[in-house]
Amino acid sequence: MNITDERIDNGNPFDWGRTSEDYARFRDIYPPVFYQKIVDRGLCTAGQDVLDLGTGTGVLPRNMYRFGAEWTGTDIAENQILQAKRLAAEAGMQITFLTASAEELDFPDESFDIITACQCFWYFDHAKVVPELARMLRPGGKLVILYMAWLPYEDEIAGESEALVLRYNPDWSGAGETRHPIWIPEVTDQYFDRLEHEEYDLPVRFTKESWNGRMKACRGVGASLSAEQIAAWEQEHRALLDRIAPEAFDVKHYAAISVLQKK
């Protein structure tokens, strides 16, 4: 399903379903500390019902399944949900996955203790979505917004890889990340109190193969370029990594978590 949003990539269409296989293989990359930051706050643990928005291939529910929460994951891209169901089934996990955009969710009132949104909150129509999130949360329920990004101005491999994406897709607006608080639109303050926010640096380990796959699975490549462009980009990227990268390496990232509570 093509998504077009004037706020993103200069309004050019992208489709996460086109990159679902690579996403399933290469985007499950969050280090243990990323999940521990959530659990240490008493979130997404046993006895809690959790809804994960923009779940993709179910990375968050699958990696946090061991902490005991009951998970439901939703995503607008059917192929992403198909991969999420496959991976969960292969791991013997009982997770509910549904194909639906955040704007279309119609769960009953007070269905969840926690709603998570990892790497996706900025995509939503917040005027529509935020009131619905508050409605679906139980009294005292939490909205947890999560983010992680490489730092292209501080990491050579990330910077050179990003520059190559921009050569093929100059309208890609995912480039040039620096550390910053997670953006939360003002409408959110009508329904939620902002409890806390944290940003922290962390290294993420890759091989040449997994970093190539991670970059190919980004919105600027696999979700938007033609098959011919993707093949040409991948050939150049592999050659680039052969020149500048060892077989295994860390890429410098930062991560952030914001916790909000239903008013």
C-alpha positions as CSV (number, residue, x, y, z in Angstrom):
1,M,0.0,0.0,0.0
2,N,1.5,3.3,-1.1
3,I,1.6,6.1,1.5
4,T,1.8,9.7,0.5
5,D,2.4,12.4,3.1
6,E,3.5,15.9,2.2
7,R,5.5,16.0,5.5
8,I,7.6,13.0,4.4
9,D,10.0,12.6,1.4
10,N,8.6,15.7,-0.3
11,G,5.3,13.9,-0.7
12,N,6.7,11.0,-2.7
13,P,5.0,7.7,-2.2
14,F,6.5,4.8,-0.2
15,D,5.3,1.3,0.6
16,W,6.6,-0.6,3.6
17,G,5.1,-3.8,2.2
18,R,7.7,-3.8,-0.6
19,T,10.5,-4.2,1.9
20,S,8.9,-6.6,4.3
21,E,11.2,-9.5,3.7
22,D,14.3,-7.4,4.2
23,Y,12.6,-5.7,7.2
24,A,12.1,-9.1,8.8
25,R,15.7,-10.1,8.2
26,F,17.5,-6.9,9.0
27,R,15.5,-4.5,11.2
28,D,15.4,-6.5,14.4
29,I,18.4,-4.6,15.7
30,Y,17.6,-2.9,19.0
31,P,20.2,-3.8,21.7
32,P,19.0,-5.3,25.0
33,V,19.3,-1.9,26.7
34,F,16.6,-0.5,24.5
35,Y,14.1,-3.0,25.9
36,Q,15.4,-2.8,29.4
37,K,14.7,1.0,29.5
38,I,11.1,0.1,29.0
39,V,10.9,-2.7,31.5
40,D,12.8,-0.6,34.2
41,R,9.8,1.8,34.1
42,G,7.4,-1.0,34.9
43,L,6.0,-1.0,31.3
44,C,5.1,-3.9,29.0
45,T,5.3,-6.5,31.7
46,A,3.2,-9.3,33.1
47,G,-0.4,-8.4,33.8
48,Q,-0.5,-5.6,31.2
49,D,-2.4,-5.5,27.9
50,V,-0.3,-3.7,25.3
51,L,-1.1,-2.3,21.9
52,D,1.9,-1.8,19.6
53,L,1.1,0.7,16.8
54,G,3.1,0.6,13.5
55,T,4.4,-2.8,14.7
56,G,6.0,-3.7,11.3
57,T,7.2,-7.2,11.6
58,G,6.4,-7.3,15.3
59,V,9.9,-6.4,16.5
60,L,8.8,-4.9,19.8
61,P,6.2,-7.4,20.8
62,R,8.4,-10.4,19.9
63,N,11.4,-9.1,21.7
64,M,9.4,-8.1,24.8
65,Y,7.2,-11.2,24.9
66,R,9.4,-12.8,27.5
67,F,8.4,-10.1,30.0
68,G,4.9,-11.4,30.2
69,A,2.6,-8.8,28.8
70,E,-0.3,-9.6,26.4
71,W,0.5,-8.0,23.1
72,T,-1.5,-6.8,20.1
73,G,0.3,-5.4,17.1
74,T,-1.2,-3.4,14.2
75,D,0.3,-2.0,11.0
76,I,-1.0,-0.5,7.8
77,A,1.1,-2.8,5.6
78,E,-0.3,-6.3,5.1
79,N,3.0,-7.8,4.2
80,Q,4.5,-6.5,7.4
81,I,1.8,-8.2,9.4
82,L,2.3,-11.4,7.4
83,Q,5.9,-11.4,8.4
84,A,5.1,-10.6,12.0
85,K,2.7,-13.5,12.2
86,R,5.2,-15.9,10.6
87,L,8.1,-14.9,13.0
88,A,5.9,-15.1,16.1
89,A,4.5,-18.5,15.1
90,E,8.0,-19.8,14.4
91,A,9.0,-18.7,17.9
92,G,5.9,-20.2,19.5
93,M,4.6,-16.8,20.6
94,Q,0.9,-16.0,21.1
95,I,0.6,-12.4,19.8
96,T,-2.4,-10.9,18.0
97,F,-1.4,-9.1,14.8
98,L,-3.9,-7.1,12.7
99,T,-3.6,-5.1,9.5
100,A,-5.0,-1.6,10.1
101,S,-3.8,2.0,10.1
102,A,-3.6,3.8,13.4
103,E,-6.4,6.1,12.1
104,E,-8.7,3.1,11.6
105,L,-8.4,1.3,15.0
106,D,-11.7,0.6,16.7
107,F,-10.9,-1.3,19.8
108,P,-13.4,-0.9,22.7
109,D,-13.0,1.8,25.3
110,E,-10.3,1.1,28.0
111,S,-8.9,-2.0,26.2
112,F,-5.2,-1.5,27.0
113,D,-2.9,-0.6,29.9
114,I,-0.2,0.6,27.5
115,I,0.1,1.7,23.9
116,T,3.5,1.8,22.3
117,A,4.6,3.5,19.1
118,C,8.2,2.6,18.0
119,Q,9.7,4.5,15.0
120,C,6.3,5.5,13.7
121,F,4.6,8.2,15.8
122,W,5.4,11.0,13.3
123,Y,3.5,9.2,10.5
124,F,0.1,9.5,12.1
125,D,-2.7,12.0,11.7
126,H,-2.4,13.1,15.3
127,A,-5.7,15.0,15.5
128,K,-7.5,11.7,14.7
129,V,-5.3,9.3,16.4
130,V,-4.4,10.9,19.8
131,P,-8.0,11.1,21.1
132,E,-8.6,7.5,20.1
133,L,-5.4,6.4,21.9
134,A,-6.7,8.0,25.1
135,R,-10.1,6.4,24.6
136,M,-8.6,2.9,24.2
137,L,-6.4,3.3,27.3
138,R,-7.6,2.4,30.8
139,P,-7.5,5.0,33.6
140,G,-3.8,5.8,34.3
141,G,-2.8,4.2,31.0
142,K,0.5,5.0,29.4
143,L,1.5,6.0,25.9
144,V,5.2,5.0,25.2
145,I,6.9,6.6,22.2
146,L,10.2,5.1,21.2
147,Y,12.9,6.0,18.7
148,M,16.4,5.0,17.6
149,A,18.6,6.4,14.8
150,W,22.1,6.3,13.5
151,L,24.2,9.4,13.8
152,P,25.6,10.2,10.3
153,Y,27.7,13.2,11.3
154,E,29.5,11.1,14.0
155,D,29.8,7.7,12.3
156,E,31.6,7.4,9.0
157,I,29.9,4.2,7.8
158,A,26.5,5.7,8.6
159,G,27.3,9.0,7.0
160,E,28.7,7.5,3.8
161,S,25.8,5.0,3.5
162,E,23.3,7.8,4.0
163,A,25.0,9.9,1.3
164,L,24.6,7.0,-1.1
165,V,20.8,6.8,-0.4
166,L,20.5,10.5,-1.1
167,R,22.2,10.1,-4.4
168,Y,19.4,7.8,-5.5
169,N,16.6,9.4,-3.5
170,P,17.4,13.1,-2.9
171,D,13.9,13.7,-1.5
172,W,14.4,11.2,1.3
173,S,13.7,13.1,4.5
174,G,15.1,10.5,6.9
175,A,18.7,11.8,6.5
176,G,20.7,14.0,8.7
177,E,19.6,12.8,12.2
178,T,21.1,14.4,15.3
179,R,20.2,13.9,18.9
180,H,16.9,15.5,19.8
181,P,13.8,14.9,22.0
182,I,11.0,12.9,20.4
183,W,8.6,15.3,18.8
184,I,5.2,15.2,20.4
185,P,2.4,17.3,18.8
186,E,0.6,19.9,20.9
187,V,-2.8,18.1,20.5
188,T,-1.3,15.3,22.7
189,D,-1.3,17.6,25.7
190,Q,-5.1,17.7,25.7
191,Y,-5.3,14.0,26.5
192,F,-2.0,13.1,28.1
193,D,0.5,14.3,30.7
194,R,4.1,14.1,29.8
195,L,5.8,12.1,32.5
196,E,9.4,11.6,31.4
197,H,11.8,11.6,28.5
198,E,15.3,10.1,28.1
199,E,17.8,10.1,25.3
200,Y,21.0,8.0,25.4
201,D,23.7,6.9,23.0
202,L,24.3,3.2,22.2
203,P,26.4,1.2,19.7
204,V,24.6,-1.2,17.4
205,R,26.6,-4.2,16.0
206,F,26.5,-5.0,12.4
207,T,28.3,-7.1,9.7
208,K,28.7,-5.8,6.2
209,E,25.8,-8.0,5.2
210,S,23.4,-6.9,8.0
211,W,24.2,-3.2,7.6
212,N,23.6,-3.4,3.8
213,G,20.3,-5.1,4.6
214,R,19.4,-2.6,7.3
215,M,20.0,0.3,4.9
216,K,18.2,-1.4,2.0
217,A,15.2,-1.9,4.3
218,C,14.9,1.9,5.1
219,R,12.2,4.0,3.6
220,G,14.6,5.8,1.3
221,V,15.6,2.6,-0.5
222,G,13.5,-0.5,-0.3
223,A,10.2,1.2,0.4
224,S,10.4,3.7,-2.4
225,L,12.9,3.0,-5.2
226,S,12.3,0.8,-8.2
227,A,13.7,-2.7,-8.4
228,E,16.4,-1.6,-10.8
229,Q,17.4,1.3,-8.6
230,I,17.5,-0.9,-5.5
231,A,19.8,-3.4,-7.3
232,A,22.1,-0.6,-8.4
233,W,22.1,1.0,-5.0
234,E,22.9,-2.3,-3.3
235,Q,25.8,-3.0,-5.7
236,E,27.3,0.4,-4.9
237,H,26.7,0.1,-1.2
238,R,28.4,-3.3,-1.0
239,A,31.4,-1.8,-2.8
240,L,31.4,1.1,-0.4
241,L,31.5,-1.2,2.6
242,D,34.3,-3.2,1.1
243,R,36.3,0.0,1.0
244,I,35.6,1.6,4.4
245,A,34.3,-1.1,6.8
246,P,35.7,-4.2,8.5
247,E,33.7,-7.4,8.4
248,A,32.0,-6.5,11.7
249,F,31.6,-3.1,13.3
250,D,29.5,-0.9,15.6
251,V,27.4,2.0,14.2
252,K,26.8,4.9,16.6
253,H,23.2,5.4,17.4
254,Y,21.1,7.3,19.9
255,A,17.8,6.2,21.3
256,A,14.9,8.0,23.0
257,I,11.9,7.1,25.1
258,S,9.0,9.3,26.0
259,V,6.3,8.2,28.5
260,L,2.9,10.0,28.7
261,Q,0.0,9.2,30.9
262,K,-3.7,9.5,30.1
263,K,-5.3,12.4,31.9
